[in-house]
Amino acid sequence: MKKTFKMTHPKIKVPRLVEAIKYEVKKYIRRERRKTLPPDVDFWDFDCRFGVDEVSSDVIHLSEINKFISQAEEKQLGSFYLEILVKPGHRSKKPKENQQVNVEDSVIQNKEGEE
């Protein structure tokens, strides 16, 4: 999805437009996640960009989309650009040494709490 959303409409008020935009984005993400995964893919990942226009857009995380849309409403922007591209995602295992350190730390903390 590469789209420039307008924040003005002759009949619809801005808060209602913002709700409609957020709903459209959520609907798109749900639709893309429902697609069947290729055999070597673990999940669908998303590359997102947000800005006043396509040229000045910056990379953002998927979970920050609603926050940026709300900020655009607060700044009273006339329009904004949002790009959400789907890519295959692969899960990676956490390094074992970090897990062992965390387990040892929690055991030490539990013993200190008991005393």
Rosetta silent file (secondary structure, phi, psi, omega in degrees, C-alpha in Angstrom):
SEQUENCE: MKKTFKMTHPKIKVPRLVEAIKYEVKKYIRRERRKTLPPDVDFWDFDCRFGVDEVSSDVIHLSEINKFISQAEEKQLGSFYLEILVKPGHRSKKPKENQQVNVEDSVIQNKEGEE
SCORE:     score description
SCORE:     0.000 S_00000001
   1 L     0.000  119.543  172.968    0.000    0.000    0.000 S_00000001
   2 E  -126.138  111.680 -172.073    1.455    3.309   -1.079 S_00000001
   3 E  -149.533  143.625  171.564   -1.068    6.037   -0.512 S_00000001
   4 E  -102.560  117.747 -178.710   -1.414    9.729    0.243 S_00000001
   5 E   -94.127  133.309  176.409   -4.300   10.260    2.648 S_00000001
   6 E   -92.288  138.161 -178.271   -6.159   13.583    2.637 S_00000001
   7 L  -103.343   14.267  178.007   -7.178   14.998    6.003 S_00000001
   8 L  -127.809  145.197  177.420   -9.795   17.369    4.611 S_00000001
   9 L  -156.034  141.332 -176.553  -13.274   16.695    3.300 S_00000001
  10 L   -65.165  -28.128 -176.089  -16.188   19.077    2.708 S_00000001
  11 L  -113.579  -26.807 -175.053  -18.699   16.987    4.686 S_00000001
  12 L   -97.608  133.194 -179.845  -16.712   14.665    6.950 S_00000001
  13 L   -77.226  156.212 -174.115  -15.018   16.037   10.066 S_00000001
  14 H   -58.142  -46.092  179.828  -11.323   15.362   10.717 S_00000001
  15 H   -58.413  -36.435  178.492  -11.728   13.003   13.718 S_00000001
  16 H   -70.139  -37.429  176.308  -14.007   10.770   11.665 S_00000001
  17 H   -62.876  -41.934 -179.990  -11.533   10.817    8.749 S_00000001
  18 H   -62.128  -43.988  177.738   -8.725    9.783   11.097 S_00000001
  19 H   -60.618  -41.901 -179.582  -10.783    6.851   12.388 S_00000001
  20 H   -65.640  -38.950  178.925  -11.544    5.783    8.814 S_00000001
  21 H   -65.606  -46.286  179.710   -7.858    5.969    7.842 S_00000001
  22 H   -61.538  -39.752  179.163   -6.785    3.904   10.859 S_00000001
  23 H   -65.519  -42.189  179.852   -9.463    1.326   10.069 S_00000001
  24 H   -62.168  -40.373  179.247   -8.367    1.134    6.419 S_00000001
  25 H   -65.752  -46.555  179.047   -4.752    0.535    7.475 S_00000001
  26 H   -60.700  -40.728 -179.563   -5.741   -2.177    9.979 S_00000001
  27 H   -63.843  -40.751  178.376   -7.935   -3.841    7.360 S_00000001
  28 H   -63.542  -44.553 -178.816   -5.059   -3.879    4.854 S_00000001
  29 H   -64.439  -43.892  177.624   -2.655   -5.396    7.401 S_00000001
  30 H   -59.993  -43.266 -179.006   -5.187   -8.082    8.390 S_00000001
  31 H   -62.533  -42.679 -179.790   -5.791   -8.939    4.724 S_00000001
  32 H   -68.417  -37.278  179.951   -2.076   -9.288    4.019 S_00000001
  33 H   -69.217  -24.672  179.824   -1.466  -11.446    7.105 S_00000001
  34 H   -75.643  -18.226 -178.277   -4.226  -13.863    6.035 S_00000001
  35 L   -63.664  148.604 -177.634   -2.440  -14.722    2.776 S_00000001
  36 L   -68.120  141.848 -178.352   -0.832  -18.148    2.658 S_00000001
  37 L   -86.183  141.299  171.430    2.827  -18.266    3.586 S_00000001
  38 L   -63.727  161.538 -173.762    5.457  -19.729    1.254 S_00000001
  39 L   -58.783  -34.466 -174.579    7.102  -22.907    2.639 S_00000001
  40 L   -97.757   13.107 -176.752   10.303  -21.247    3.917 S_00000001
  41 L  -110.504  137.598 -179.028    8.623  -18.193    5.507 S_00000001
  42 L   -90.271  -35.825 -178.849    7.609  -17.968    9.191 S_00000001
  43 E  -161.902  167.858  175.314    5.401  -14.843    9.092 S_00000001
  44 E   -89.812  128.357  177.664    4.576  -11.742    7.062 S_00000001
  45 E  -110.167  162.529 -176.107    6.673   -8.720    7.999 S_00000001
  46 E  -131.258  136.701  169.674    6.041   -5.118    6.965 S_00000001
  47 E  -101.197  125.864 -175.437    8.261   -2.230    5.872 S_00000001
  48 E  -123.285  144.284  175.096    6.566    1.073    6.738 S_00000001
  49 E  -136.892  144.240 -179.187    7.277    4.684    5.827 S_00000001
  50 E  -141.396  139.979  177.161    5.419    7.805    6.931 S_00000001
  51 E  -175.592  178.040  178.382    5.784   11.455    5.969 S_00000001
  52 L   -67.654  -37.930  175.040    4.180   14.583    4.623 S_00000001
  53 L  -143.723  176.407 -174.753    4.943   13.363    1.091 S_00000001
  54 L   -63.811  -37.176 -176.743    6.673   10.399   -0.546 S_00000001
  55 L   -68.578  -39.795 -175.315   10.047   12.136   -0.855 S_00000001
  56 L   -96.462   15.038 -177.985   10.282   13.195    2.801 S_00000001
  57 L   -76.472  145.998 -179.824    8.892    9.979    4.313 S_00000001
  58 E  -115.218  154.513  178.320   10.861    8.217    7.052 S_00000001
  59 E   -71.928  132.558  176.846   11.002    4.548    8.040 S_00000001
  60 E  -132.103  167.312  176.725    8.768    3.697   11.019 S_00000001
  61 L   -87.430  152.739 -178.530    7.776    0.498   12.824 S_00000001
  62 H   -55.892  -38.850 -176.887    4.410   -1.122   12.141 S_00000001
  63 H   -72.584  -10.638 -178.400    3.247   -0.555   15.718 S_00000001
  64 H   -95.541    0.188 -174.882    3.849    3.218   15.426 S_00000001
  65 H   -59.925  -49.429 -178.622    1.461    3.854   12.529 S_00000001
  66 H   -61.246  -37.845  179.002   -1.515    4.919   14.681 S_00000001
  67 H   -62.579  -43.396 -179.363    0.713    7.240   16.732 S_00000001
  68 H   -69.570  -35.163  176.906    1.978    8.993   13.596 S_00000001
  69 H   -65.136  -41.985  177.748   -1.540    9.325   12.171 S_00000001
  70 H   -64.413  -37.749  177.122   -2.678   10.928   15.457 S_00000001
  71 H   -65.778  -36.688  177.034    0.296   13.292   15.346 S_00000001
  72 H   -63.615  -36.506  177.198   -0.662   14.295   11.793 S_00000001
  73 H   -66.422  -43.944 -179.704   -4.137   15.119   13.111 S_00000001
  74 H   -64.109  -37.354  179.925   -2.680   17.205   15.965 S_00000001
  75 L   -78.894   -5.546  179.678   -0.396   19.092   13.559 S_00000001
  76 L    57.268   47.465  177.367   -3.434   19.695   11.323 S_00000001
  77 L   -71.717  146.911  177.676   -1.701   18.423    8.187 S_00000001
  78 L   -74.337  -32.416  177.767   -3.672   18.639    4.952 S_00000001
  79 E  -161.499  165.538  175.734   -2.441   15.205    3.877 S_00000001
  80 E  -148.549  158.475 -178.213    0.208   12.600    4.639 S_00000001
  81 E  -106.180  133.429  178.015    1.922    9.737    2.851 S_00000001
  82 E  -133.093  130.406  179.859    1.864    6.179    4.215 S_00000001
  83 E  -126.597  125.593  177.045    3.637    3.200    2.676 S_00000001
  84 E  -129.295  112.922 -179.508    3.222   -0.348    3.940 S_00000001
  85 E  -115.306  136.080 -178.139    5.046   -3.061    2.006 S_00000001
  86 E   -87.704  139.756  174.839    4.802   -6.756    2.814 S_00000001
  87 E  -143.084  154.529  178.321    7.933   -8.902    2.997 S_00000001
  88 E   -70.673  140.774  179.900    8.582  -12.459    4.181 S_00000001
  89 E  -114.726  143.171  179.549    9.764  -12.734    7.776 S_00000001
  90 L  -123.896  129.191  178.946   12.042  -15.348    9.278 S_00000001
  91 L   -76.228  142.330  176.398   12.242  -16.066   12.991 S_00000001
  92 L  -121.814  143.563 -179.234   15.684  -16.178   14.532 S_00000001
  93 L   -78.204  146.733  176.767   16.623  -17.944   17.729 S_00000001
  94 L   -73.863  147.410  177.074   17.978  -15.918   20.612 S_00000001
  95 L   -61.975  139.945 -175.636   21.625  -16.541   21.502 S_00000001
  96 H   -67.608  -34.275 -177.339   21.925  -19.167   24.261 S_00000001
  97 H   -64.272  -34.094  176.770   24.460  -17.225   26.347 S_00000001
  98 H   -67.645  -37.506  179.448   21.983  -14.365   26.879 S_00000001
  99 H   -67.095  -40.014  179.783   19.318  -16.809   28.027 S_00000001
 100 H   -66.277  -40.768  179.270   21.694  -18.438   30.528 S_00000001
 101 H   -63.241  -43.340  179.783   22.758  -15.070   31.950 S_00000001
 102 H   -63.268  -39.211  179.379   19.121  -14.023   32.372 S_00000001
 103 H   -66.235  -43.753  179.196   18.272  -17.279   34.168 S_00000001
 104 H   -63.605  -40.798  178.536   21.255  -16.877   36.514 S_00000001
 105 H   -62.997  -41.395 -178.239   20.309  -13.240   37.221 S_00000001
 106 H   -69.224  -34.053  177.447   16.726  -14.173   38.054 S_00000001
 107 H   -66.159  -42.312  178.860   17.900  -16.936   40.413 S_00000001
 108 H   -63.863  -42.513 -179.430   20.195  -14.464   42.197 S_00000001
 109 H   -65.515  -38.632  178.996   17.390  -11.899   42.439 S_00000001
 110 H   -64.980  -39.900  179.198   14.992  -14.503   43.865 S_00000001
 111 H   -67.485  -37.535  178.495   17.494  -15.518   46.540 S_00000001
 112 H   -67.175  -35.515 -179.568   18.099  -11.896   47.514 S_00000001
 113 H   -69.258  -29.277 -178.758   14.333  -11.307   47.775 S_00000001
 114 H   -74.755  -28.210 -175.760   13.893  -14.254   50.143 S_00000001
 115 L   -75.322    0.000    0.000   16.479  -12.997   52.634 S_00000001
